[in-house]
Amino acid sequence: MKTENNTMMWTLFKKLKKEPIISVENSHSRFDIPMKFYLFVQDKWSKKMSDIASRLSKKKLVCSLGLFVILAGGICIYGISRSFINTAKDCIKIIPISEPMDAIGKSFVLNPKPFPISQKEFERIARFRMYLDSLGRSPIGKRAFDSIIGLRPGLMDSLVFIENYYKSNCKN
């Protein structure tokens, strides 16, 4: 029984053999070279900082840590306090949204604007649209219709929109 305990004890205190870590590199990555450069710079920086820190005494390390904490904390407190101070030149002016005089919209009806198209112009537009429709339906005029639509792709849509807009806003 004593030998079993000894072997169990030795297994607890026995040094573990470290296996070498095998790194898998992806040679197809386009970030391969910048990543290697970044790791190289990071390694150099850490070695330089550990070399500098190894030369300092414990008292100087604690003082430099305290100085760093005070400096970083001061910068954070300055940034936070600066956001609460309202200076006229640096702030964005917020204009409150106001409601219209009447929520129903009667003010828009009281001051109607004259309609931009007269009755004669509307009739000319409607006749032109009907002409283009008939031109597109006939086999002879199909080529002319296609060339017009090819040069002015949104013409038919615009004509239909104007006609619908005029009919919905004018009761003639």
Secondary structure, DSSP 8 states (H G I E B T S, - for coil): -HHHHHHHHHHHHS------------TT-TTHHHHHHHHHHHHHHHHHHHHHHHHS-HHHHHHHHHHHHHHHHHHHHHHHHHHHS--TTTS---------S-SS-HHHHHS----SS-HHHHHHHHHHHHHHHHHHHSTTTHHHHHHHHHHSTTHHHHHHHHHHHHHHH---
